[in-house]
Amino acid sequence: MLLQLDAAFDLQRDVGPWLAAQDTFEETSSTLYILNVERSGKIIYTWKGHLRNTYIGLYDPQTRQNEHLYTFERDLHIISCSVNNERTLLAVSFLQMTKEDKINQLLQSVSKCLTLLIEIHPVNYVKVLKAVDSCIRVQFLYPVESGNPFPESHLLLISEDRYIEQFHIHVVTEEHKVVIQNTGQLPRERVADDLIWAQWDMTEQRLFYIVPKESRNTLKCVQFYRDENFKLILEAPLDISLSDMELKLVNFGYDYYQDTEMAPETVNLQVFTSKTGSLCVCYSRAPDIPEEVTYSISFLHKGYSKTFTVALERTDSLQVKEVAFLNLEYYVAAYLPGHFLHLLNIQHPDLMCYSLFLTGEDASIELLHDTSIQSICKLTLLDCCSGRLFTVKINEDSLMRFMWNSKLDRDRLAALHCALVHLGSAADLEDQIIQWILENLSPCHTFDPIQEFIIASLYWRMCPESSQLDKLLPYTSLLYWNGVVPGIACTTDIISLPILKVQNCKGFWEKLNLYLENVKYAEPQLHYNNNVLRREWYKLLSEEREGRGAPTYLKNIFENARKVLSNLDTWSMEERLVPFFQEEDCQQQLLMGLMVAQLKDHLMRHLQHVGKKKMDQIVVDYVSNLLDLMCRMMEAVWRKYNLHPCIFSFDKRGSTAEFAVFHIMSRILEAANGLCMPLPPGFHSLHLGLGVRCLPLHTLLHYIDNGVLHLTETCVRKLFKDLDNTEKNEKLKFSIVTRLPEAIGQKICQLWNHPVTSNFIARNYVKLLLEKLGTRQRGRPIPDRMSIHVEFLPLNYLASMLAEIEDQGLNPFKEQDHVNAKFVEEMALKHTAMLLGL
């Protein structure tokens, strides 16, 4: 079971014992039910007493205390109830439909519904707000920000006659009592008219409602403010058909009797928001065909909707056919009990492989009554029939088991992304994900798990709360996905973007506006990619080898790399198991610095309001996090195979564990090369060292020639020092010397006292000396400094010329005293003797 529910409130557990101690409680569980859940988290409930009196109570989850609010000395059917933030006023709406009331209604004109405003601090005055034949729902407003109480209380009345109005109630303190100041005519104003659907967002104090228009329905949103009353802030055309026969209300309390007696809704519609600025409309209707269910999610912040049609495996008539929608913050869940659980990624809904579609045991949710699930706010569910309030979350253990057991790439990829979303709430989850990746490098065919882990982890590390960076940083290594989910059909439709009616919005509306601006005006490829980085890196490497690079530009690039490495040093105070960061790797530092520069240019084009200092820190943190993820993966590999932290010696062959580590490092290198990502300095040396220990010579040379293994000065220097000159080792050394870059080769040849290296040094010495001579003219006769007199004029001439150049101070090997014209002469004679077989 992927979704885990914890009972934050249970009527029988949290209220039952308290009621049992009261003289007013009738031992009938069916009379105890929830009326409303306020923004403060307090829960209003009702029960019947011995004399069928109707009682209203309040449970405070902070103190876990119950409080009796009010008593009606008669049997009432309460349909709505709300208490203000200060707990001084109670609004109650009830139906006068007892047997006695029905008789009175026949004899005289008695209203069907009565709405009261009651002073309860202490119980004092009762004011009738409405006495009408249509049902009325009530809801007090609560301040979103903490601070002083409202100067006055504000109460919404929602009428079946399709209007909503707001009452303003000013209270004063008189003789230790809180009373309504003006009980005559309370100020009120219309909030909405002609609505056919409405939903209350108690957390953010927003009212969503739908009004019919000529061609299609329009979703509107009113935001209630602490000081500014309320504003119509959003309008969005909807391609959704709703019947205008009956007003449908969501999250305006719970009418137990009405909802249990009514047949299931033909239409289920809910609006979900998230702190990142996402706005989704979830919609389903009763199926026309028993064998399938259709539901749609309109991603208003993205400008498109997705409609899903699911073929049901079983068509049991007793099974519930109404899809329930759950708000899981970064995901929206579509849940059909007994059939499926569909988790849709609302920030990145473009590819279906990022959404989980579960059936069977994985799709079941324990503790929920099938017919009464209500998502009252983010990560909170109300089971109205059982009287329980649940907090819901994705169970990390179940998610990891699902990842391990999955056989399909789409399930693995979706589970991986889902797990990375929840890294912040589980400290050891990252280690579990890395362990899964290490065991599943080969089974994944349609995506690289290392690439996806690094890119997605970077995304969630850098921008979990930001509505700016998440539009600009990559969240996946995939460009498209061709896979389909068996049994589910999906169609995508372009929809009209919402219109924000207020400028310079803050909070959620500002983030939503950024989404909408990106959809309207964004470049075709808004997210950063490394294509340009790769070309520029290759260009700089070529220029550096040829000595053509601009010194100032290269200095700035290497300074960027220094900042990244310095930043990493401040993060990790513990000694690393893997021997990284113990050498300079100019190629990788060049790539680090270049990535910092290009990422900064990309972000600055779209975030011009961000200061230079903050932007510098963002890009340095991004590249630092990238290297940190590489190191964390390698640390996990080291612990998994129990390798020693010191650098390897080359006088032994590698173990099975070392060969496994070499294979993993090759996959990490492949993933990094594919996305042009820098590697920690020392990675190539360690990889080459493992290759020398684990691979046969012909395979080792094949890996070197094909760029899988990189010859680094650190590793080659150690290899030449550790290995003696046996025939086998000489063959290895000679094969490596001939493949070394010229700059490294000159240094390494000094370590190996062998005719091959001596010949190489002599040739290189002559080449460099002649290059230094250039077009300079000789100014004096050639001195006779021949140590060995031979009758071979070309060699005599060359040795004399080299001696003259040395006298002019042009010796390129000044630090090596033995490398001079005499050394070249001796090496030439030895080499000639070898060739002649002497």
Secondary structure, 3 states (H helix, E strand, C coil): CCEEEEEEEEHHHHHHHHHHCCCCCCCCHHHCEEEEECCCCCEEEEEECCCCCEEEEEEECCCCEEEEEEEECCCCEEEEEEECCCCCEEEEEEECCCHHHHHHHHHCCCCCEEEEEEEECCEEEEEEEEEECCCEEEEECCCCCCCCCCCCEEEEEEECCCEEEEEEECEEEECCEEEECCCCCCCEEEEEECCCEEEEECCCCEEEEEECCCCCEEEEEEEECCCCCEEEEEEEEECCCCCCCCCEEECCCCCHHHHHHCCCCCEEEEEEECCCCCEEEEEEECCCCCCEEEEEEEECCCCEEEEEEEECCCCCCCCCCCCEEEECCCEEEEEECCCEEEEEECCCCCCHHHCEEEEHHHHCCCCCCCCCEEEEECCEEEECCCCEEEEEEECHHHHHHHHHHCCCHHHHHHHHHHHHHCHHHCCCHHHHHHHHHHHCCCCCCCCCHHHHHHHHHHHHHHCCCCCCHHHCCCCCCCCCCCCCCCCEEEEEEECCCCEECCCCCCCHHHHHHHHHHHHHHCCCCCCCCCHHHHHHHHHHHHHHHCCCCCHHHHHHHHHHHHHHHHHHHHHCCCCCCCCCCCCCCHHHHHHHHHHHHHHHHHHHHHCCCCCHHHHHHHHHHHHHHHHHHHHHHHHHHHHHHCCCCCCCCCCCCCCHHHHHHHHHHHHHHHHHHHHCCCCCCCHHHHHHHHHHHHCCHHHHHHHHHCCCCCCCHHHHHHHHHHCCCCHHHHHHHHHHHCCCCHHHHHHHHHHCCCHHHHHHHHHHHHHHHHHHHCCCCCCCCCCCCCCCCCCCHHHHHHHHHHHHHHHCCCCCCCCCCCCCHHHHHHHHHHHHHHHHCC
